[in-house]
Amino acid sequence: MGAFDFADFFSRDLDDLKQEGRYRVFADLERLSKGAPYAWDHRRERTITIWCSNDYLSMGVHPEVVEAAQGAIRTYGAGAGGTRNISGTSHEHVLLERDLADLHGKEAALLFTSGYAANDAALSTLASRLPGAVIFSDALNHASMIAGIRRSGVEKHIFAHNDWRDLDRLMSGVCRYRPKLVCFESCYSMDGDFAPIAALCDVAEKHGAFTYLDEVHAVGLYGARGAGVAERDGQSHRISMFQGTLSKGFGAMGGYVAGDAAVVDFVRSHAPGFIFSTALPPSVGAGVRAALRHLKADGAP
């Protein structure tokens, strides 16, 4: 028998994906910055309408955002120049973290290269380093939250989607002295439904738990200043840590967490996904800050 045939294995696997209808084909698009939500389709050689963009508010092509990003590129260059721990921390990163903390009414925030990276790094770091931690996760949580929870290696319990009674039942079966994390989203992208944040926080507080809320599909869209569903529902003060994205409602790329200064600093100091990743380009930070300024003012009463 010969050596393992890697090429044959990969080819057969891809053939299976195609037979199952799960093979991914990318659209080759050229987004039209002055005509959102339109783009030039290089495969069909014609202009199309994009109905599936996650730039929900077209902030990625807003003139103020584009101007701010262009100005930052001229000032700082195209890249950050390193990880945040060495030469990669730009003043734009510092200012954006302050703005994001202010958005959620928290003491501090921390930037990541994507929302996926933020969830993966924050959840795996928090849970793995808390002694005897237990995670309680909504059944429909995003893949990035699931990845972070799995990578933490701690005990986990899955509660029925948006069911605070099931959460209470599961938490009641765990020793009261163990640190507990309750992880859920505010708006679920696949179903389009909203979490009963107040009820979930009631249960979490009853059991002395840390609440971790993913507002990825809500920041920029809900709340008086665009902070998300927790702001809209008057529950922001009950959330221990927020996680959000700089894409979608803010139209750029990247992710973040926000919370009390100590827990944010804890993640900053221990999370490999943050420590060993090159920082976001300063131009991204400048563009998002412009989007934040616009959205905070636009939605304010």
C-alpha positions in Angstrom: 0.0 0.0 0.0 1.4 3.4 -1.0 1.5 6.6 1.0 -1.6 8.5 1.7 -3.0 10.3 -1.4 -3.7 13.8 -0.2 -4.8 15.1 -3.6 -7.3 12.3 -4.1 -8.8 12.8 -0.6 -9.3 16.5 -1.1 -10.8 16.0 -4.6 -13.2 13.4 -3.4 -14.3 15.5 -0.4 -14.9 18.5 -2.7 -16.9 16.3 -5.1 -19.1 15.2 -2.2 -19.7 18.8 -1.3 -20.8 19.5 -4.9 -23.1 16.5 -4.9 -24.7 17.6 -1.7 -25.2 21.2 -3.0 -22.9 22.6 -0.2 -20.0 23.6 -2.4 -19.3 27.4 -2.0 -19.1 29.6 -5.1 -18.1 33.2 -4.6 -19.6 36.1 -6.5 -16.9 38.2 -8.0 -18.3 41.7 -7.2 -17.1 45.2 -7.4 -19.1 47.2 -4.9 -20.2 50.6 -6.2 -19.4 53.1 -3.4 -21.7 55.8 -4.8 -24.6 53.5 -5.5 -25.2 51.2 -2.6 -26.7 48.6 -2.6 -25.4 48.0 -6.1 -22.3 46.3 -7.4 -20.7 45.3 -10.7 -20.8 41.5 -11.2 -17.6 40.4 -13.0 -19.1 37.0 -13.8 -22.2 38.3 -15.5 -20.6 41.7 -16.6 -23.6 43.7 -15.4 -24.7 45.8 -12.4 -26.7 43.9 -9.8 -28.5 44.7 -6.6 -27.1 43.1 -3.4 -29.9 41.9 -1.2 -27.6 39.9 1.2 -25.1 42.5 2.3 -24.3 42.7 6.0 -23.6 46.4 5.7 -27.1 47.0 7.0 -27.0 50.8 6.9 -24.6 51.3 4.0 -22.2 53.0 6.5 -19.3 51.4 4.6 -19.9 53.8 1.7 -21.1 56.8 3.7 -19.2 59.9 2.6 -18.1 60.8 6.1 -16.9 57.3 6.8 -15.0 57.1 3.5 -13.4 60.5 4.0 -12.3 59.6 7.5 -10.7 56.3 6.4 -9.0 58.0 3.5 -7.5 60.6 5.7 -6.2 58.0 8.1 -4.5 56.1 5.3 -2.8 59.3 4.2 -1.7 59.9 7.8 -0.8 56.4 9.0 -0.4 54.3 5.9 -2.2 51.1 4.9 -1.5 48.9 7.9 -1.0 49.0 11.7 2.6 47.9 11.6 2.4 45.1 14.2 0.5 43.5 17.0 -1.0 45.8 19.7 1.7 44.6 22.1 4.6 45.9 20.1 4.3 48.7 17.5 0.7 48.1 16.4 -1.3 50.3 18.8 -2.3 53.4 17.0 -4.0 56.3 18.6 -7.0 55.5 16.4 -7.3 52.2 18.2 -7.2 53.9 21.6 -9.8 56.5 20.6 -12.1 53.8 19.0 -12.0 51.7 22.2 -13.0 54.7 24.2 -15.9 55.4 21.8 -17.1 51.8 21.9 -16.9 51.7 25.7 -19.0 54.9 25.8 -21.5 53.4 23.3 -22.3 50.6 25.8 -21.9 52.6 29.0 -18.9 50.5 30.1 -15.5 51.4 31.4 -13.4 49.9 28.6 -13.4 48.1 25.3 -10.9 45.9 23.3 -10.6 45.6 19.6 -10.2 42.4 17.6 -9.6 41.6 14.0 -13.2 40.2 13.6 -16.3 39.5 15.6 -15.6 35.8 15.3 -12.1 36.4 16.8 -13.6 38.5 19.6 -16.1 35.7 20.7 -13.6 32.9 20.3 -10.8 34.7 22.3 -12.9 36.3 25.0 -15.1 33.3 25.8 -12.2 30.7 25.7 -10.1 33.0 27.9 -12.7 33.9 30.5 -14.0 30.4 30.9 -10.7 28.5 30.9 -9.1 30.8 33.5 -12.0 31.0 35.9 -11.6 28.2 38.5 -14.3 25.6 38.0 -16.3 27.7 35.6 -19.5 26.5 34.0 -21.0 28.0 30.8 -24.7 28.2 30.0 -25.2 28.8 26.3 -28.3 29.5 24.2 -29.1 26.6 21.8 -28.9 29.0 18.8 -25.7 30.9 19.6 -23.4 31.7 16.7 -20.6 29.4 15.6 -18.0 31.8 17.0 -19.5 31.6 20.5 -19.6 27.8 20.2 -16.0 27.8 19.1 -14.9 29.8 22.1 -16.9 27.7 24.5 -15.5 24.5 23.1 -12.0 25.7 23.1 -12.3 26.7 26.8 -12.7 23.0 27.7 -15.0 23.8 30.6 -18.3 22.2 31.5 -21.2 23.6 29.5 -24.9 23.4 29.4 -27.1 24.3 26.5 -30.5 25.9 27.4 -33.5 25.9 25.1 -33.5 28.9 22.8 -34.6 32.1 24.6 -36.0 30.0 27.5 -35.2 31.6 30.8 -37.1 28.8 32.7 -34.8 26.2 31.2 -31.8 28.3 32.0 -33.0 28.6 35.6 -33.5 24.8 35.8 -30.0 24.1 34.5 -28.3 26.6 36.7 -30.1 25.3 39.8 -28.4 22.0 39.3 -24.9 23.4 39.5 -23.1 24.3 42.8 -23.8 27.8 43.7 -20.2 28.6 44.4 -18.9 27.8 40.9 -18.4 30.8 38.6 -21.1 30.8 35.9 -21.2 32.5 32.5 -24.5 33.0 30.7 -23.9 33.5 27.0 -26.6 34.6 24.5 -27.3 36.9 21.6 -29.6 39.9 21.5 -30.8 39.4 17.9 -30.5 36.0 16.2 -29.6 36.3 12.6 -31.0 33.1 11.2 -34.4 33.3 13.0 -34.6 37.1 13.4 -36.0 36.9 16.9 -34.9 38.7 20.0 -33.6 37.5 23.4 -35.8 38.2 26.5 -32.8 40.0 27.9 -34.5 41.2 31.2 -35.7 37.7 32.0 -32.4 36.1 31.2 -30.6 38.7 33.4 -33.1 38.0 36.2 -32.1 34.3 36.2 -28.3 35.1 35.8 -28.5 37.5 38.8 -30.4 35.0 40.9 -27.4 32.6 40.4 -24.7 35.2 40.6 -23.6 34.7 37.0 -21.6 36.7 34.5 -23.7 37.8 31.5 -22.0 37.8 28.1 -24.2 39.3 25.3 -23.4 39.2 21.6 -25.0 42.3 20.0 -23.4 41.7 16.5 -26.7 41.9 14.6 -28.0 44.8 16.7 -25.2 47.4 17.2 -25.9 50.5 15.0 -29.5 49.4 14.5 -31.2 49.5 17.8 -31.2 51.8 20.8 -31.2 55.6 21.0 -27.5 55.7 20.1 -27.1 52.5 18.3 -25.8 50.4 21.2 -28.1 47.5 20.5 -31.1 45.7 21.9 -29.9 45.9 25.5 -29.9 49.7 25.2 -33.3 49.7 23.5 -34.7 47.6 26.4 -32.9 49.5 29.2 -30.9 46.5 30.2 -27.3 47.6 29.4 -26.3 48.0 33.0 -27.1 44.3 33.7 -24.7 43.0 31.0 -21.2 42.0 32.3 -19.6 42.0 28.8 -20.8 43.0 25.4 -19.4 41.7 22.2 -20.0 43.4 18.9 -18.7 43.7 15.3 -17.4 46.7 13.3 -18.9 45.3 10.2 -22.7 45.0 9.7 -24.1 48.2 11.4 -20.9 50.1 11.3 -19.9 49.0 7.7 -16.2 48.1 8.2 -14.5 45.1 9.7 -13.3 43.9 13.1 -14.9 43.1 16.4 -14.7 44.1 20.1 -15.7 43.4 23.6 -16.8 46.0 26.2 -17.2 45.8 30.0 -15.6 46.7 33.3 -12.0 47.8 33.0 -10.7 44.8 35.0 -12.4 42.1 32.9 -11.4 43.8 29.6 -7.8 44.1 30.8 -8.0 40.4 31.8 -8.9 39.4 28.3 -6.3 41.8 26.8 -3.6 40.3 29.0 -4.4 36.6 28.5 -6.2 36.0 25.2 -3.8 34.5 22.5 -6.2 35.5 19.8 -5.6 39.2 20.7 -2.0 39.0 21.8 -0.6 37.4 18.7 -2.8 39.1 16.0 -1.7 42.1 13.9 -3.8 45.1 14.8 -6.6 46.5 12.6 -5.4 49.2 10.1 -5.8 52.6 11.7 -8.0 53.6 8.7 -10.6 51.1 9.8 -10.7 52.7 13.3 -11.0 56.1 11.8 -13.9 55.0 9.6 -15.7 53.3 12.3 -15.4 56.3 14.6 -17.0 58.4 11.9 -19.8 55.9 11.6 -20.2 55.9 15.4 -20.4 59.6 15.6 -23.1 59.6 12.9 -25.2 56.9 14.4 -25.0 58.1 17.9 -26.3 61.5 16.8 -28.8 60.2 14.2 -30.7 58.0 16.6 -30.5 60.3 19.7 -33.8 61.9 20.8 
